[in-house]
Amino acid sequence: MENLIPVVNKLQDVFATLGRKEDQIQLPQIVVVGSQSAGKSSVLENLVGRDFLPRGTGIVTRRPLILQLNHVALDEESKRRRSNGTLLNDDWAMFEHTGSKVFTDFDAVRKEIEDETDRVTGVNKGISLLPISLKIYSHRVVSLSLVDLPGITKIPVGDQPANIEEQIRDMILHYISNPSSIILAVTPANQDFATSEPIKLAREVDAGGQRTLAVLTKLDLMDQGTDAMDVLMGKVIPVKLGIIGVVNRSQQNILDNKAISDAVKDEQTFLQKKYPTLASRNGTHYLAKRLNMLLMHHIRNCLPALKARVSIMNAQCQSDLVAFGEPVEDKNRTLLQIITRFATAYTSTIEGTARNIETTELCGGARIGYIFHDTFGRSLESVNPLENLTQLDILTAIRNATGPRPALFVPEVSFELLVKRQIQRLEEPSLRCVELVHEEMQRMVQHCGFTTQQEMIRFPRLYDKINEVVSGVLKERLKPTNELVENLVAIELAYINTKHPEFTEANLVTLLKEELSLDDRHGRSRNRHASTGERAVSAHGEQQLNPVPGVNGVDINVALQQQQPQNPRASSIFGLFGNTTSSNKSSPQEKNTANFLPEIPETQLGRQLTSREKRDVVIIERLIRNYFLIVRKNIQDTVPKAIMALLVNFVRDNLQSELVRQLYKPDEMDDLLAETEDMAQRRRDTLETMKALQQASVIISEVRETQVW
């Protein structure tokens, strides 16, 4: 177990260059906590057997001092020989910040501590969390690893900041909160132990007292007639790891340069005289052995968890390095690889074959499909075929289409005029569909896979240029796509196909069947209709009838003849539903026909519509609705196809070649592949940390299980 403390010292050396990384490792160490002028420095000097710590009034220790005591026997020549071959016969010290420089004069060690403290904190009594690492090699010491912290103070003195108490408290809590640390709470004996500030702080982080050891200094300065027997025996405040009393050198002894070895002898004499029953469990020698044993056992208990933490951090560093990527060596290849990966990720996002599929929202091809089938479909379905089209508008269109003559039939021109007006309203949602798909394809740059995003973060300039190229390609394709969609609507407006199979069968035949069934319900015979009808005769005297399929076995030509007389001036098949009279008075046939028409309120003309006007309005409305539904179905089918052909598929197939054409330029590669300084620094820090962790893993692996257990 004697080898465990050197192992921790080696680990501290490994992580000393990493700044605050050792805090994450949480190395086992002894943290010395005490009030100002409580005798902390004297305790440490007694443990070392050398005067090496700065002294003075006020706060002298203003930076944490990591003190590694290494026991070196006098016969260990290999450890005592310097790199230049000189043999060190006495104690020596080394600082982490001075490299391999060896200090044999401990007055120089004190001066170096003062200078290094002032270098970081200045001379205004400020404090810093940045530690000073000091190693002392001696045959007089036991192996220990300690941290000396600034003394607890309450009131700022001189140039000290107003919040000096809060700063020191935060620093102490930072170190003693480490669950792998042992808290050495130093309290003077001439102070009420119940008011000990170090014990109070230790209780905050170690309520069970599992890792707190108390040291009672200045036993020789207690008032006459009093002693610390009850305190040392734990009767006042029990401390689980014990309370050890020591006697330090007085200020006069220090001024007189009294040797520490003599002071330790005087300490033993005082303890034998004042506390004979407790002398063997108090004093500097016992304190050193007790600390050594506690630290070894504590390291033994912490070593498995320490090994696990090193492994976890090593794996995390490797993961970070993969994310940061390797330093760029071949810029041509790197740029082409990034472009290829981005284009592949973009295509995969469209096709839904990406490895990292988004689970919180639709993106890429899935959102485009949602836009086509849900958003665009609902938008078209929300368009009312007869919206903003009143009966007065229909009647006005019919009258305007007839000119000065009274109309015998429903003019075809009025139907075309009104249905075009309604079809035109399909253009806006169609163009909005193009816009939504364009926005999603622009947004897909953000959803091109974890690896690509990391590369984009690594090379922000390249990311901006790729985003710019994608935006340019999409903008370039937006105009022809919009034009094609507009043309799809214009095509529907260019020719109103009244011979469309769905329109002919679903509308004309249905309307004829309704009128025929209406006549049957009123007892009208076909003969009577035939006798009152007239046939249109051509110039050669022959009947001119368009062949129309029969309905329920009834010849439609016969039905048309029975319904209305043919007029040479009729300009549309809709004239088949007109009346033979233009009089405002309704014939018996008109009255019968009006029975199946819905009740239409008075128009803005201020009168009730005639039965013929009602019938004309209903016919036009039904024909507009039915033809509009046919056109809407065509638009709902063709617009997504146009968007896919001219926008989505084009960009998918040509994005990589366009990126190469615009970005693969030798004179711009340095700018495109320039990393941010933050990213480069993070990679360097991660590499250093990973190197330290690998060294730490090797050091820990040197400890055999038999040594630990």
N, C-alpha and C positions, 0 to 999 in steps of 0.2 A: 504493500500500500504506500510505501514511501515514494514510489514512482508516480503516484497520482498527481501530486502537487506540481512537479515539473511538467507533467502533461498539460495541465491547465495553464501554466506559465507559457508553454510553447504556443498554445491556442491563443492566448492574449497577444503574443508577438505576431501571430499570423493575422489576426483581425485588427491590430493596432493601426494599420495603414488604411483601413476602410471607413474611418470616421465613426458613424453611429451603427455600423453593421454588427458590432459585437453586442449591442443591446438586444438585437433579435436573437442572437445565439444564447444569451443569458448564461454566461460562464459563472461557475461557482467562485466566489471570492468573499473576503471579509471586508465589510464596509464600516469604517470608523466614524461614529457620529457623536458629537458632543457640543456643549455650549462653548462660547468664546472664553478662552483662558481656563478651560476645564482640565487641561493637562494632557490633551491628545498627543501633542508633539513629543512631550516627554515620555509618554508610554511607548510610542513608536521608536524613539531613540534608544530607550532602554532595551527594546526587543532586538534592535540592530547592534547596539553596543557602540554607536558612533554618533557624534554631533554632526548632523547634516541637514537639518530642517531650518528654514528661516524663522527668526524670532523677532519680536517687537510688540508695539502696542497696536490695538485695533485688530482688524482682520489681516492676518499675515498669509494664511492659506486662501488663495482666491481662485484656484483652479484645482480640480480633482487630481490627486497624485496617486497613480497606480504603482504600488510598491511591490516588487517581486523580490523576496528573500530566497536566495539559493545557497544551500549548505554545500560547501566545497571542503573536503578534508585536506589537511596539509600534505598528505602523501599523494594526492591526485595531481601529479605533475602535468598530465595531458590537458587538464582543465585550466591549470594555472599558467600555462605557457601562452604568451602573446603570439600574434600572427608573425611578428618580426623575430621570434625566437627568444625574447626576453622572458625570464621566469618571474612570475608574481609571487612574492613570498608573503604578502599581506592581503588585506581586503581591497576590493576595487568595485567601482560602479560604472554603469553604462546607461546612457539615455537613448531612447528610441529616436529622438529627433536629431541626435548627433552622429548617428550611424555607428561605426566601429570604434569610435574614440573611447579610450579607457581613462577613467578618473581614479587616481589613487589618493588624491588629496580631497578629503571630504569637506574642507572649507570651499574648495572649488565647486563641489557638488551643490552646496548651499547657494553659492553665487549663480550657478547655472539655473537653478530653480527660480531664483528671483528674476533673473534676466528673461527667462522664457515666459514667466508669468506676466511681466511688464510688456513683453512683445505682443501678447494677445489682448490683455485687458487694459493696458495703459497704466499710468501711475496715479489714477484717481480713485484707487481702492475699489474699482469695479470687479465683477466676477465673471467667469466664463465656464461653460459646460465642457469645453474641450480639454481633455485630460493630458497630463504629463506622465509619461511612462518611464519609470526608473527601476533598474535592476541592480541589486547589491549582492555580491558574492563574498562569502566569508565562512570560516570554519566555526565562528561563534554563534551563527544563527541556525534556526530550524527553518525548513522550507515553508514559506507562507506566501500568500497572495492577498495583499490588503489594498484598500482604497481610502486615502485620507481626504476628507471633505472639509470645506470651510466651516468654522465654528458658528453655531446658532447665535444670532444677535437680534436685538429688538429695536434699537434706535440707531438711525444712520449717524455716522460721525464724520466730520470733515467733508470731503468731496464725495462721500458715498451716496448713491441714488436713494431717493425717498422710499422706494419699495425694496430695499436691500433685504429686509426680513422675508418678504414673499419670494424673492429670487433664490435665497439660500434654502428656504423650505422646499421649493419646487425641485432644486438640484438634489437635495437629500432624498426626497420621496422618489425621484427618478431612479436612484441607485438602490435604495432599500426595497423598492417594489419588486425588484427582480427576485422571483421565488427561489432562485439558486444561490442567493447571497446569505451570508451570516452577518447579523447586525451586532456590532460591538458598541454598546451604548456606554459612553464615558461620562461619569458624574462625579463631582468633587464631594468628599466626605463632609466638608464643613458647610454643606448646603442640605436643606431638608430633602431627603430622597423622594418623598411623596410629590415634590414639585419638579422632579426631573423632566426636562423637556425632551431629551433623547429617548427616555423610556416611553413617554407619551407618543412620540412619532413612531416608535417601533410597534406600539400596540395598534396603531392605525393600519399597518400593513401585515402585522403578524399577531393577530389577536390571540392565537393559541400559544404564543411564545415558543414555537418549535425551533426557531432559528435566531433567538435573541440571547446574547451573553452580555451581562453588565460588568463594568469595571469601575471600582470605587477608588478614586485618586485622593491624594493629600490626606491620608490617614493621620499623619503627624501634625496636621494643622488644626485639628479639632480642639474645641474649648476644653480646658482642664476640667476633669470630672465627668467628661462624656466619652463615649466610645461608639464604635460602629458594629458592635457585636450582633445586635438584633438585625441590622441591615445585612451584614455578611451572611447570616444564617437564614435569610429570606423571610424573617418574621414580619417585616414592615411591608414590603412588596415582593411577593415570590417571583423569581425569574427561573424559568424551566431549565435553562442551560447553566444556571449558576451565577453567583456574584463573587468576583475576585477583587480583593483589595491590594493596592500597590502604593509604594511611597516614592515620589518623584524627587528629583533634585530641586532645591529651592533656587530662586533667582540669584541669591548670593553664591550658591555653589556653582552656578553657571558662570558667573562673573569671575569666580576664583579658578575656573577651568578644572573643577573637580572631575576626575575620571569617572566614567559611567560604571566601570567595574567596581570602583570603591563605593559608589552610590548604591549598587546592588547589594554589596556586602552589608552596608549600613541598613539597608531595607530589611534584610533577613534578621539582623540583630534587633531592630525595632519590633518586628512581628513576633519574634520569640519572647520578647519582653512584655509587649502589650497584649498580644493575642496568642498565647502559647498553644492553645488547643486548636487554633485554626492556621497556624503558621505554615503547615505543610501544604495547605490548599490555597495559599495566597502568595503574592509576590510575583516578580517579573518572570523568574524561571518557570514557575508553575503556569503562569499565563501563556507563555510561549508554547509549552508542551500541550496545554489544553487547547489552544487555538490550532496547533498542528494536527492534533487528533480529531478535533471537530471538523476541520476542513477536509481531512482525508475521508472521514466517514460521509461527509456531505457530498464530496465529489463522487464517492462510490455510489451513493443513492441517485445522484443526478446524471451519472454517465450514460445510462441507457436512453433516457429522454434527450440528452444532449446529442447522442449519436443519431437519434431519429430526426431531430431538428436539422442537423447538418445535412442529412440525406434529403429531407423535404426541400430545404432551401437550394440545394444543388439541382434538384429536378426543376424547381421553379426558375432558376437561372438559365438552365438549358432551354426551357420553354420560351423565356424572354428572348434569348439569343435567336431562336428560330423565328420569332415574330419580328425582331429587329433586322434579320437578314445578315448575310455576310457582306463585308466591305466590297465595294464595286471594283473589280479589276478589269474585266473586259466590258467596256461600256456598250459596244455594238451588240454583243450577245445579250447583255442584260436588258437593253432597251427592247430588242426584238422579243425576248422572253416575256417581258411585262406586257407588251402590246398583245402578244398571242394569248396570254392568260386572261387578259381583260376581255378581248374579243370572244374567247371561248366562254368565259363566265357570263358575258352579256347574252350570247346565243343560248346558253343553258338556262338562263333566267327566263327568256322568252318561251323556250320549249318545255320548261318545267323539269329539266333533267339535272339541275344543280344539286351538288352534294349537300350543301347547307340550305335546306328548305326553310323559308320563313314560316313560323307557326302562329304568329300573333296577328298577321294581316295578309290580305291578298297582295301579290306583287307580280310584276312581269306578265307572262302570258296568261296567268290565271286572272289577273285584273283586266287585261284586255278582253278576255272572253266574257267576264262579268259586264264590262261596258257594252259589248255587243248584244248580249242576250238578255240582260236585265235592265241596265240603265237606258240604253237606246230603245229597247223594246217597250219599256214602260213609257218613255217619252213619246213614242209614236202612238201608243194606245191612248195616251191622254189627249191626243188631238181629236176633237169632236168634228166629224165630217160636216156638220151643219153649224158650226160655231160662227157667230157673228153674221148669220145668214137668216134674215127674217122672211116671213111670208110676203111682206111688202117688197123686199128686194127681189124675190122670185117673180112676183107679178110684174114689177117694173122691168125686169130683164125680158120677160115674155113679151110685154107690150113694145118695148124698144126694138125687139127682134122682128116684129110684124110690120113696122112702118105705119103708113096712114090707113091701110086696109084693116078691117076687123079680122081677127084670126079665126080660121076654121080649124086649125090644128095647133098642137103645142110645138113651137119652133125648136129645131135642133140647135140653132145658134145660142139660144138662151141656156140650154143645158151645158154646152161646151164652155160658154163664158163663165158660168157659175162653178162648174167642176174644176176648171183651171185655177180659179181663185182659191179653191180649197186645197188643191194639190200643191200650190205654191207654198203653203204653210208647212210642208214637210221638209223644206230646204233647211230651215233653222236648226231643228234637232239633228239633222244629218251632219251639218257642219260642226255642231257642238260635239258630236260623237268623234269626229276627226280630232278636234281640239283635246278631248279627254285622252284619247290614245296617244297623242303627241306628248302630253304632259306626263303620262305614265312611262313612256319610253325615255323621257328625259330623267325621270326620277329613278329609273332602273340603274343608273350609274352608281347609286348608293347601295344597290343590292347585288353586287357582283362577286360575292364570296368573301369570306374572312381573309384569305391570303391576299387577295387583290386589294382589299381595303387597307391592310397593313402596309402594303407596298405604296399605296397612294399616300398614306400618312408619312411614310418614310421619305417620299419624293413629292413634296407638295406642289412644286412647279410643274412636274410631269402630270400630276392629277389635274391641275388647272388646264393644261393644254389638252389633255384627253377629254375633259368635260367640254372644252371649247370646240374640239373637233366633232364630238357627238352632237352638240347643240347645232353646229353648222350643218351637218348632214341632215339632221331632222328638220331644220328650218328650210333647207333646200328642197326636201321632199314634201314639205307641207303645202306649197303652192300647187304643184300638179295634182296632189291628192284632193285638195279643195276644189280645183277646177273640174276634176272628174266627177266628184259628188254633185257639184252644181249641174254638170252636164246630164247626170242621171235623172235629176228632177226636170231639167229642160227637155230631155227626150220624152218623158211622160207628158209634158205640156205640149210638145210639138205635134202629137197625133193622138187624138182621143179615139181609141179603137172600140167602136160600138159593136164590132163583130167578134170581140173577144169571147171565147167559148164560155167562160164563167159568167161574163156579163149577159150574154144573149140568153142563155138557158136559165140563169138564176133570176133574171129580171123581167124580160119580155114575156116569156112563157108563163111565169108566175102571175104577172098582172093580168094577162088574158084569161087565165084560169079563174082568177077571182071575179072578173066581170062576167064570165060565162056562168059560173056558179051562182052569181047574184041574179042573173036573168032567170035561171032555173027556179030559184027560190020564189020569185015573183010570178011564176006561171007563164012566162013568155015562151012561146013556141018558136022554133027555128023558122017555120014557114012564114010567120008574121014578120019576123025580122028580114027574111029574104025578100018578101014582097015590098017592104018599104025601102030596101037598100037599092043602090044603083051600082052598076059596074062601070069602071072606067074603061073606055074603049080606045084602042090605039088608032092611029091614022088608017090602018088597014082593017079596023073593025075587030081586031083580035083582043082577047083578054090579056092583060099584062099583070101577072101575079108572081111575086117572089116565092120560090119554094121554101116553105117553113115546115119543120117537122110537126107531126100531129101530137096532140095532147090527149091522153086517155082515149085514143081512138078517134078523136075529132080532128078533122082537117083544119089547121089554123087559117088557111086561106079562106075557107068558108066562114070561119068565125070572124075574120077581119071584115069580110064583106057584110056579114050580118051586123057587125058592130057599127061600122062607119062607112059612108060613101067615099070612094077614092076620088081625089081631086088632082088634076094635072099639076096644080101649083104647089102641092105638098112638097116641102123641102127636107122632110125627115121621116124616119120610121115612127117618130113620136106623134106624127099626125094621125096615126091609127087610133089614138085615144081621144081625138078631138070630137066635137059635136057637129051635127049637120046644120045647126042653126047658130047664128051669132046673136040672137035676141037675148036680152037679159031675162026674159021670162023662161022659166024652166019647163021643158016638155015633160010628159009623163016619164019618159026614159031618164031624163036628168034627175027627176025627183027620186026615182028608184035607185039610181046610181049614187045619189047623195046620201042615201041611208047608211052606206058602209063607211063613209068618210068621217073622220073625227071632227068633233066640234071645234072650229077655229074661231078665236075671239076676233072682235072687230079690229080692223087695221087702223093705221093712222088716217085712213080716208074718212073715218068716222061712220062707216056703214058695215053691215054684215056681208061677208063674201057670198057670192052666188054659188050655186052647186057646181057650176062649171069651173069657176075660179078655185073653189076648194079642191076639185078633182085635179086640176092642173098643178096646183101647189104640191099636193100629195105625190103625184107622179114624178115631178121634178125632184122632190126631196128624196124619194126612194131611189131614183136612178143615180142621183149624186152620191148618196150614201154607199150604194153597192159598187159603183165604179171607183169611188175613193178607197174603199177597202181593198179592191184589187190592186190599185196603185201602191197603197201603203204596204201591202205584202211584198210587192216587187222591190220597193225601196228598202224594206227591212232585210231583204235577202241580198241585194246588190251592194249596198253601202259598205257593210263589213268586208265583202270580197274586194271592193275597190281599195279600202284602207289596207287590207293585208297585202295586196299586190303592189301598190305604189309606195307604201310607207313601211310597214312592219317587215315584210320579206325582203324588200330592197335594202333596208338598213342592216338587217341580219346578214345578208349575203355579201355586202360590200363594206362593212364597217372596218374589218381588219385591213383590207387593202388601202382604205382611205386613211386610217391611222398611220400606216407605214409611209404612205405618200407624203403626209403632212408633217410627221414627227421624226422620221428617220433622216436627219440631216446632220452630218458630221460637225458642222460649226455650232450646233445648238445642243449637242449631247451633254457637254459639261454643265450647262445651265439646267437642263431637264433632270439630270441625275445627281444634282447637288442636294445632299442631305441637310436637314436642319441641324443646327449646332446642338440642340437639345437631344435629338436622336443619336447623334454621334457620341455625345458625352454619356448618354445612358448605356450605349453599347460598351464603351470603355469601362464604365463603372461595373457593369454586369460581368465583363470578362475578368476584371480584377477580383470581384467577389467570388466568381466561380473558381478562379485559381486558388483563392484563400480557402474556400470550402473543400476543394480537393486535397489541399495540404492538411487541413484539419481532419479530414476523413482518414488520411494516412496516419496522422499522429494518434487518433483515437484507436485505430485498428492495432496499434502497437501494444495496447494494453490488453493483456490476455484475460480471459475470464477468471482464471485462477488468481490473478492479481486483484481483480475486482471483488470477487466473492470469497 
